[in-house]
Protein backbone atom coordinates (compact mmCIF):
# COMPACT_ATOMS: atom_id res chain seq x y z
CA UNK A 1 0.00 0.00 0.00
CA UNK A 2 1.01 3.60 -0.56
CA UNK A 3 -0.06 6.62 1.47
CA UNK A 4 -0.59 10.35 1.20
CA UNK A 5 -1.27 13.11 3.72
CA UNK A 6 -4.67 14.78 3.96
CA UNK A 7 -4.96 18.05 5.86
CA UNK A 8 -2.33 20.61 6.76
CA UNK A 9 -2.61 21.13 10.54
CA UNK A 10 -0.13 18.87 12.40
CA UNK A 11 -2.82 18.21 15.03
CA UNK A 12 -5.48 16.91 12.63
CA UNK A 13 -3.79 15.81 9.39
CA UNK A 14 -3.68 12.09 8.67
CA UNK A 15 -1.72 9.64 6.57
CA UNK A 16 -4.22 7.68 4.53
CA UNK A 17 -3.95 4.92 1.96
CA UNK A 18 -4.05 6.11 -1.64
CA UNK A 19 -7.07 3.89 -2.25
CA UNK A 20 -10.12 4.57 -0.09
CA UNK A 21 -12.86 2.00 0.54
CA UNK A 22 -16.49 3.01 0.15
CA UNK A 23 -18.85 1.45 2.68
CA UNK A 24 -22.08 2.94 1.32
CA UNK A 25 -23.94 -0.36 0.86
CA UNK A 26 -22.43 -2.26 3.78
CA UNK A 27 -25.14 -3.44 6.14
CA UNK A 28 -27.92 -3.05 3.57
CA UNK A 29 -27.33 -4.39 0.03
CA UNK A 30 -24.04 -6.03 1.06
CA UNK A 31 -24.58 -8.42 3.97
CA UNK A 32 -22.56 -8.34 7.16
CA UNK A 33 -20.43 -11.40 6.47
CA UNK A 34 -19.33 -10.10 3.08
CA UNK A 35 -18.83 -6.56 4.42
CA UNK A 36 -16.63 -7.81 7.25
CA UNK A 37 -14.59 -9.94 4.82
CA UNK A 38 -13.99 -6.95 2.54
CA UNK A 39 -13.06 -4.69 5.46
CA UNK A 40 -10.69 -7.29 6.92
CA UNK A 41 -8.92 -7.82 3.58
CA UNK A 42 -8.66 -4.08 2.95
CA UNK A 43 -6.98 -3.52 6.32
CA UNK A 44 -4.75 -6.58 5.83
CA UNK A 45 -3.55 -5.02 2.56
CA UNK A 46 -2.63 -1.80 4.37
CA UNK A 47 -5.78 0.17 3.63
CA UNK A 48 -6.81 2.59 6.34
CA UNK A 49 -9.27 5.07 4.75
CA UNK A 50 -12.95 4.08 4.89
CA UNK A 51 -15.84 6.27 3.76
CA UNK A 52 -19.47 6.33 4.90
CA UNK A 53 -22.31 8.75 5.65
CA UNK A 54 -25.11 9.14 8.16
CA UNK A 55 -27.71 8.66 5.40
CA UNK A 56 -26.32 5.43 3.87
CA UNK A 57 -28.33 3.71 2.58
CA UNK A 58 -31.77 5.25 3.18
CA UNK A 59 -32.98 4.51 -0.35
CA UNK A 60 -32.68 0.75 0.09
CA UNK A 61 -35.50 0.43 2.61
CA UNK A 62 -37.09 3.87 2.47
CA UNK A 63 -35.77 4.76 5.92
CA UNK A 64 -33.30 7.40 7.07
CA UNK A 65 -30.02 5.52 6.75
CA UNK A 66 -27.45 4.69 9.39
CA UNK A 67 -26.94 1.03 8.42
CA UNK A 68 -23.43 1.61 7.07
CA UNK A 69 -22.20 3.48 10.14
CA UNK A 70 -23.78 0.87 12.41
CA UNK A 71 -22.06 -1.98 10.58
CA UNK A 72 -18.71 -0.19 10.72
CA UNK A 73 -19.23 0.25 14.45
CA UNK A 74 -19.86 -3.47 14.91
CA UNK A 75 -16.83 -4.31 12.78
CA UNK A 76 -14.60 -1.91 14.74
CA UNK A 77 -15.65 -3.39 18.08
CA UNK A 78 -15.36 -7.00 16.95
CA UNK A 79 -11.86 -6.45 15.54
CA UNK A 80 -10.54 -4.12 18.22
CA UNK A 81 -10.01 -1.34 15.66
CA UNK A 82 -8.68 1.93 17.05
CA UNK A 83 -7.70 5.27 15.55
CA UNK A 84 -5.23 3.63 13.16
CA UNK A 85 -8.15 3.36 10.72
CA UNK A 86 -9.44 6.68 9.38
CA UNK A 87 -13.22 6.62 9.00
CA UNK A 88 -14.77 9.55 7.16
CA UNK A 89 -18.48 10.27 7.38
CA UNK A 90 -20.87 12.93 6.15
CA UNK A 91 -23.91 14.82 7.36
CA UNK A 92 -26.45 17.17 5.87
CA UNK A 93 -28.23 14.84 3.45
CA UNK A 94 -30.03 12.52 5.86
CA UNK A 95 -33.81 12.52 5.26
CA UNK A 96 -35.68 13.93 8.22
CA UNK A 97 -38.45 11.34 7.89
CA UNK A 98 -38.79 7.86 6.39
CA UNK A 99 -40.08 7.87 2.86
CA UNK A 100 -38.49 11.23 2.04
CA UNK A 101 -35.07 12.08 0.59
CA UNK A 102 -32.30 14.67 0.62
CA UNK A 103 -33.97 16.42 -2.31
CA UNK A 104 -37.17 17.33 -0.49
CA UNK A 105 -36.42 16.85 3.23
CA UNK A 106 -32.70 16.96 4.06
CA UNK A 107 -31.43 17.54 7.58
CA UNK A 108 -29.33 20.47 6.33
CA UNK A 109 -26.29 22.19 7.79
CA UNK A 110 -27.49 24.27 10.72
CA UNK A 111 -25.27 24.40 13.81
CA UNK A 112 -27.85 22.32 15.70
CA UNK A 113 -27.94 19.61 13.02
CA UNK A 114 -24.15 19.54 12.71
CA UNK A 115 -23.76 18.95 16.44
CA UNK A 116 -26.57 16.43 16.84
CA UNK A 117 -25.86 14.48 13.66
CA UNK A 118 -22.14 14.28 14.40
CA UNK A 119 -22.94 12.95 17.86
CA UNK A 120 -25.20 10.25 16.40
CA UNK A 121 -22.49 9.28 13.92
CA UNK A 122 -19.93 8.98 16.71
CA UNK A 123 -22.30 6.72 18.64
CA UNK A 124 -23.03 4.48 15.65
CA UNK A 125 -19.36 4.21 14.73
CA UNK A 126 -18.28 3.79 18.34
CA UNK A 127 -15.62 6.49 18.20
CA UNK A 128 -14.75 9.42 20.43
CA UNK A 129 -13.62 11.47 17.45
CA UNK A 130 -14.68 11.62 13.81
CA UNK A 131 -11.44 11.64 11.81
CA UNK A 132 -12.98 13.43 8.82
CA UNK A 133 -16.46 14.97 8.65
CA UNK A 134 -17.97 16.23 5.40
CA UNK A 135 -20.78 18.63 4.60
CA UNK A 136 -22.61 16.25 2.26
CA UNK A 137 -24.77 18.59 0.16
CA UNK A 138 -25.18 22.34 -0.06
CA UNK A 139 -27.72 23.99 2.26
CA UNK A 140 -29.25 27.09 0.68
CA UNK A 141 -31.35 27.99 3.72
CA UNK A 142 -28.83 28.22 6.57
CA UNK A 143 -26.39 31.18 6.66
CA UNK A 144 -22.97 29.94 5.59
CA UNK A 145 -21.34 31.59 8.61
CA UNK A 146 -23.44 29.38 10.88
CA UNK A 147 -22.34 26.25 9.05
CA UNK A 148 -18.68 27.25 9.15
CA UNK A 149 -18.83 28.01 12.86
CA UNK A 150 -20.82 24.86 13.59
CA UNK A 151 -18.18 22.59 12.09
CA UNK A 152 -15.30 24.57 13.64
CA UNK A 153 -16.82 24.24 17.11
CA UNK A 154 -16.62 20.45 16.93
CA UNK A 155 -12.98 20.62 15.83
CA UNK A 156 -12.23 22.93 18.76
CA UNK A 157 -13.89 20.48 21.14
CA UNK A 158 -11.85 17.59 19.77
CA UNK A 159 -14.78 15.49 18.55
CA UNK A 160 -13.91 16.09 14.88
CA UNK A 161 -10.51 16.15 13.17
CA UNK A 162 -10.53 17.20 9.52
CA UNK A 163 -13.36 18.93 7.67
CA UNK A 164 -14.50 18.15 4.17
CA UNK A 165 -17.16 19.12 1.65
CA UNK A 166 -19.03 17.29 -1.10
CA UNK A 167 -21.43 18.20 -3.90
CA UNK A 168 -21.11 21.97 -3.47
CA UNK A 169 -20.42 24.63 -6.08
CA UNK A 170 -16.69 25.45 -6.14
CA UNK A 171 -17.42 29.12 -5.48
CA UNK A 172 -19.46 28.14 -2.40
CA UNK A 173 -16.57 26.06 -1.09
CA UNK A 174 -14.19 28.97 -1.55
CA UNK A 175 -16.59 31.33 0.18
CA UNK A 176 -16.83 28.96 3.16
CA UNK A 177 -13.07 28.58 3.32
CA UNK A 178 -12.59 32.35 3.15
CA UNK A 179 -15.04 32.90 6.00
CA UNK A 180 -13.23 30.31 8.09
CA UNK A 181 -9.80 31.78 7.32
CA UNK A 182 -10.94 35.32 8.15
CA UNK A 183 -12.19 34.14 11.54
CA UNK A 184 -9.14 32.00 12.26
CA UNK A 185 -11.24 28.83 12.13
CA UNK A 186 -10.53 25.46 10.48
CA UNK A 187 -12.09 25.10 7.04
CA UNK A 188 -12.74 22.43 4.46
CA UNK A 189 -9.57 20.65 3.35
CA UNK A 190 -10.90 17.50 1.68
CA UNK A 191 -13.21 17.72 -1.34
CA UNK A 192 -15.32 14.67 -2.24
CA UNK A 193 -16.78 14.70 -5.73
CA UNK A 194 -17.55 12.18 -8.46
CA UNK A 195 -14.53 11.84 -10.74
CA UNK A 196 -13.39 9.26 -13.25
CA UNK A 197 -11.47 9.07 -16.52
CA UNK A 198 -14.63 9.40 -18.58
CA UNK A 199 -16.11 12.86 -18.37
CA UNK A 200 -19.85 13.44 -18.05
CA UNK A 201 -21.91 16.31 -19.36
CA UNK A 202 -22.46 18.60 -16.38
CA UNK A 203 -25.04 20.87 -17.98
CA UNK A 204 -27.91 18.40 -17.60
CA UNK A 205 -30.35 19.62 -14.90
CA UNK A 206 -30.92 17.26 -11.97
CA UNK A 207 -33.39 17.33 -9.10
CA UNK A 208 -30.72 18.56 -6.71
CA UNK A 209 -28.88 20.70 -9.28
CA UNK A 210 -31.29 22.69 -11.50
CA UNK A 211 -28.41 24.40 -13.35
CA UNK A 212 -26.50 21.19 -13.99
CA UNK A 213 -24.51 18.83 -11.80
CA UNK A 214 -22.34 20.21 -9.01
CA UNK A 215 -21.47 16.69 -7.87
CA UNK A 216 -18.75 16.06 -10.46
CA UNK A 217 -15.19 17.36 -10.33
CA UNK A 218 -15.27 19.56 -13.40
CA UNK A 219 -12.79 22.18 -14.64
CA UNK A 220 -13.64 24.70 -11.89
CA UNK A 221 -13.03 22.24 -9.10
CA UNK A 222 -9.90 20.69 -10.61
CA UNK A 223 -8.35 24.10 -11.27
CA UNK A 224 -9.19 25.05 -7.67
CA UNK A 225 -7.41 21.92 -6.49
CA UNK A 226 -4.40 22.83 -8.63
CA UNK A 227 -4.26 26.33 -7.14
CA UNK A 228 -4.63 25.22 -3.50
CA UNK A 229 -1.97 22.61 -2.68
CA UNK A 230 -3.39 22.02 0.80
CA UNK A 231 -6.54 20.46 -0.63
CA UNK A 232 -7.16 16.81 -1.53
CA UNK A 233 -9.82 15.39 -3.83
CA UNK A 234 -11.47 12.14 -2.77
CA UNK A 235 -12.96 10.86 -6.03
CA UNK A 236 -16.15 8.89 -5.58
CA UNK A 237 -17.56 6.56 -8.24
CA UNK A 238 -14.17 6.33 -10.00
CA UNK A 239 -15.26 3.11 -11.71
CA UNK A 240 -18.72 4.43 -12.61
CA UNK A 241 -20.51 1.66 -10.70
CA UNK A 242 -19.13 -1.04 -12.95
CA UNK A 243 -19.76 0.72 -16.26
CA UNK A 244 -16.22 0.17 -17.56
CA UNK A 245 -16.83 -3.58 -17.62
CA UNK A 246 -20.59 -3.34 -18.20
CA UNK A 247 -21.09 -0.57 -20.80
CA UNK A 248 -24.87 -0.85 -20.49
CA UNK A 249 -24.54 0.69 -17.03
CA UNK A 250 -22.96 3.90 -18.34
CA UNK A 251 -25.17 6.82 -17.25
CA UNK A 252 -26.84 8.90 -19.95
CA UNK A 253 -24.76 11.99 -19.16
CA UNK A 254 -21.67 10.18 -20.49
CA UNK A 255 -23.29 9.69 -23.90
CA UNK A 256 -21.40 12.33 -25.90
CA UNK A 257 -18.67 12.38 -28.59
CA UNK A 258 -15.76 12.50 -26.13
CA UNK A 259 -16.55 9.18 -24.47
CA UNK A 260 -15.51 6.73 -27.25
CA UNK A 261 -12.09 8.39 -27.65
CA UNK A 262 -11.31 8.21 -23.93
CA UNK A 263 -12.55 4.63 -23.73
CA UNK A 264 -10.34 3.66 -26.66
CA UNK A 265 -7.20 5.02 -24.97
CA UNK A 266 -8.09 3.30 -21.71
CA UNK A 267 -8.38 -0.01 -23.50
CA UNK A 268 -5.08 0.55 -25.35
CA UNK A 269 -3.23 1.24 -22.10
CA UNK A 270 -4.89 -1.76 -20.44
CA UNK A 271 -3.61 -4.00 -23.24
CA UNK A 272 -0.11 -2.51 -23.01
CA UNK A 273 0.12 -2.98 -19.24
CA UNK A 274 -1.74 -6.27 -18.94
CA UNK A 275 -4.04 -4.60 -16.43
CA UNK A 276 -7.79 -4.25 -16.45
CA UNK A 277 -9.47 -1.02 -17.54
CA UNK A 278 -10.61 -0.51 -13.94
CA UNK A 279 -7.02 -0.75 -12.73
CA UNK A 280 -5.83 1.74 -15.32
CA UNK A 281 -8.48 4.24 -14.21
CA UNK A 282 -7.48 3.90 -10.56
CA UNK A 283 -3.74 4.05 -11.30
CA UNK A 284 -4.29 7.14 -13.47
CA UNK A 285 -5.90 8.88 -10.49
CA UNK A 286 -3.51 7.62 -7.82
CA UNK A 287 -0.28 8.58 -9.62
CA UNK A 288 -1.44 11.78 -11.27
CA UNK A 289 -0.24 15.32 -10.80
CA UNK A 290 -3.20 16.36 -8.66
CA UNK A 291 -3.72 14.95 -5.14
CA UNK A 292 -6.56 12.52 -5.80
CA UNK A 293 -7.62 9.56 -3.68
CA UNK A 294 -10.02 7.26 -5.54
CA UNK A 295 -12.90 6.07 -3.38
CA UNK A 296 -14.16 2.75 -4.67
CA UNK A 297 -16.94 0.64 -3.24
CA UNK A 298 -17.01 -3.12 -3.77
CA UNK A 299 -19.44 -5.94 -3.09
CA UNK A 300 -16.90 -8.78 -2.94
CA UNK A 301 -13.33 -9.54 -1.92
CA UNK A 302 -12.56 -10.38 -5.56
CA UNK A 303 -13.52 -6.87 -6.67
CA UNK A 304 -11.38 -5.44 -3.88
CA UNK A 305 -8.38 -7.52 -4.98
CA UNK A 306 -8.66 -6.09 -8.49
CA UNK A 307 -8.69 -2.55 -7.09
CA UNK A 308 -5.80 -3.17 -4.71
CA UNK A 309 -3.60 -4.31 -7.59
CA UNK A 310 -4.00 -0.85 -9.16
CA UNK A 311 -1.94 0.70 -6.35
CA UNK A 312 1.24 -0.83 -7.75
CA UNK A 313 0.43 -0.23 -11.42
CA UNK A 314 2.92 2.31 -12.75
CA UNK A 315 1.86 4.10 -15.92
CA UNK A 316 4.55 5.61 -18.14
CA UNK A 317 4.68 9.34 -18.83
CA UNK A 318 3.62 8.62 -22.38
CA UNK A 319 0.63 6.57 -21.31
CA UNK A 320 -0.45 9.30 -18.92
CA UNK A 321 -0.11 11.92 -21.61
CA UNK A 322 -2.36 9.91 -23.93
CA UNK A 323 -4.93 9.32 -21.20
CA UNK A 324 -4.96 13.01 -20.29
CA UNK A 325 -5.19 14.25 -23.86
CA UNK A 326 -7.94 11.98 -25.18
CA UNK A 327 -11.12 13.86 -26.03
NORVENFEN-V727640 format. One record per backbone hydrogen bond with DSSP energy under -1.0 kcal/mol. NH is the residue of the N-H (numbers start at 1). CO is the residue of the C=O. Records with the same first field share a line. If there is no record, write none. Layout:
BEGIN
NH = CO / CO
END
This chain:
BEGIN
4 = 16
6 = 14
12 = 9
13 = 9
14 = 6
16 = 4
18 = 2
20 = 294
21 = 49
22 = 296
23 = 51
26 = 23
27 = 30
28 = 25
30 = 25
35 = 31
36 = 32
37 = 33
38 = 34
39 = 35
40 = 36
41 = 37
42 = 38
43 = 39
44 = 40
45 = 41
46 = 43
47 = 42
50 = 86
51 = 21
52 = 88
54 = 90
56 = 53
58 = 55
60 = 57
62 = 58
63 = 58
66 = 56
68 = 56
70 = 66
71 = 67
72 = 68
73 = 69
74 = 70
75 = 71
76 = 72
77 = 73
78 = 74
79 = 75
81 = 76
85 = 82
86 = 48
88 = 50
89 = 132
91 = 134
96 = 105
99 = 62
100 = 97
105 = 101
107 = 94
108 = 92
114 = 110
115 = 111
116 = 112
117 = 113
118 = 114
119 = 115
120 = 116
121 = 117
122 = 118
123 = 119
124 = 120
125 = 121
126 = 122
127 = 122
130 = 159
133 = 162
134 = 89
135 = 164
136 = 91
147 = 143
148 = 144
149 = 145
150 = 146
151 = 147
152 = 148
153 = 149
155 = 151
156 = 152
157 = 153
159 = 154
160 = 154
161 = 130
162 = 131
164 = 133
165 = 190
166 = 135
173 = 169
174 = 170
175 = 171
176 = 172
177 = 173
178 = 174
179 = 175
180 = 176
181 = 177
182 = 178
183 = 179
184 = 181
185 = 180
189 = 163
190 = 163
191 = 232
192 = 165
193 = 234
194 = 215
195 = 236
201 = 253
206 = 209
212 = 209
217 = 194
218 = 216
222 = 218
223 = 219
224 = 220
225 = 221
226 = 222
227 = 223
228 = 224
231 = 228
232 = 189
233 = 291
234 = 191
235 = 293
236 = 193
240 = 237
242 = 239
243 = 240
246 = 242
249 = 246
250 = 247
254 = 251
255 = 252
256 = 254
259 = 256
262 = 258
263 = 259
264 = 260
265 = 261
266 = 262
267 = 263
268 = 264
269 = 265
270 = 266
271 = 267
272 = 268
273 = 269
274 = 270
280 = 276
281 = 277
282 = 278
283 = 279
284 = 280
285 = 281
286 = 282
287 = 283
292 = 290
293 = 233
295 = 235
296 = 20
304 = 300
305 = 301
306 = 302
307 = 303
308 = 304
309 = 305
310 = 307
311 = 308
313 = 310
320 = 316
321 = 317
322 = 318
323 = 319
324 = 320
325 = 321
326 = 322
END
